[in-house]
Structures are given as C-alpha cells and as structure tokens.
Amino acid sequence: MSEIQVKKRIDKAAVVFLIIPLIIFVLGVLCFAGGCILEVPTSRGTIYTLLMLGSFFLFGLDIIPGGVFSVIGLFRAVRAKMTGFIVLGIIEVTGACLLLTLVFIIVFVGGPGV
C-alpha cells in the first residue's frame, strides 16, 4: 500500500470519526427542539414523549461513545494535519467533557436532594 493511499485512509477515517458525533448531537438537538415545540399542543402526548426520549438517548450516546469517537478522530486529524477537523475535534471533545460534567452534577448534586 502506497503512502498516498494510507494518507487518504487516515483522512477518511478522521472525517468519519468526527462527523458521526456531530450528526448524533444535531439529531438530539432536533428531537429536543421538536419535543419543546410539541409540549403544549399535544399536552405531553405520545409524540412529545418519543421525541424527548429520543433526544435523551441521543445526548447520552453522544457523551461516552461520541467522546471516544471524537478523540480517535482528533488524533487521526492531527496525524493527517487537517486543521479544520482538528478544531472540530477539540470542540467535540470539550463538549463531551462538559456534557459528562453536567450529568455528574445532576446525578451527584441534584440527585441526593430529591
């Protein structure tokens, strides 16, 4: 396998590993927004519940697996010297860490008071 083919594979892998968490996050935001819009008109009915459950599932999926994918994609982007994707990877890793911190605060600080 030539050096050019290896570089193309690294580039493609970096893009895939960085785009998947981004797509999951955007889908989570869309489900959450749809749920917020349908909360009052449907009186928290079935569609609202499904959209909110979907958004919570997608946000949960974005924390650990999305964070791991972002770290892998970040390392591959650094190796391939792809500046735009390095910035995207840093933003995604930071976002995953902030979401994980938010979950820990909710569970360990807010949880015992309930």
N, C-alpha and C positions, 0 to 999 in steps of 0.2 A: 504494500500500500504506500503510495507516494505521500510526501509531506503536504501537498496541496489537498489531497483527499482527507487526510487527518484533520487539517485545519477546518475544512468545510464541515466535517462531522462535529467538531468541537463547537463551531459557530451555531450549527443547527441545534445541538443539544442545549447550548446556553439559552437560545431563544425559546425552546420548548419549556425548559425548566423555569424560566422567568415569566412566561406568558400564562401557564396553567394557573398559578396562584392569583394572578391578576384577573383572569376570567372568573375564577371562583368568587373572588371578592366583589367584582362587579355584579355577578348574578345574585349574591347575597344582598347587596345594596338595592338592587331592583326588586327583589322579593320583599324586603323590608319596606321600601317606599310604597309598593303596591298594597301591602298589608296596612300601612298607615292611612293610605287613601281610602281603603275599603272598610276601615274600622267602624265608622259611624253609619254609612249607608247599609251595611249588612248586619249591623248590631252584633258584631263579632261572630259572624256565622262561619260556615264551613270553609269558604274560600279564604277569608281572613286568617283563619286558624292554619290552613295549609300553607299560605304564603309566609306567615310568621314562623311556623315550624321549619319551613324550607330555609328561611333566612338564618335562623339559629343554627341549623345543621351546617349550612354553607360557611358561616362565620367560624364555627367550631372546626370544620375541615380546613379552614384557612389558617388556623393557628399553628398546629403541630405539623401536619403533612405539608401545608403550604410554606411554612417556615423552613422546613428541611429542603423542599424543592428550591426555595429562594436562595438558600446558602449554596446548594450544589450549582445552581445557575450562576450565582455570583462568582464562585471560584472558576467556573468554566469561562465566564465572560472576561475575568481578569487574565486568564491564561491566553485567551484569544485577542486580548487588547481591544475589546469592544466598549468604548467609553459610554455610550448611551445606555447600554444594558448594564454596565457597572453601576451607574446612578440608579437605574430601576431596581437592581438587586439590593442596593443599600436601602432604598426606600421600602422595599418589601420586607426585608429582614427587620428593619426598625418598626414597621407596622405590626409585624407578627409578635415582636417582643412587647410592644405597647398593648396589643390585644391580650396577650398572655398575662401581663401585669394587671390589666383591668379585670380579667377573670379571677385572678388570685385575690384582688381587693374585694370583689363582690363575694367570693366564697368565704374568705377567712376573716374579713372585717364586717361585711354586711350580714353574712350567714348566721353567726352566733347571736346577733341582736334580734333575730326574728323569732 
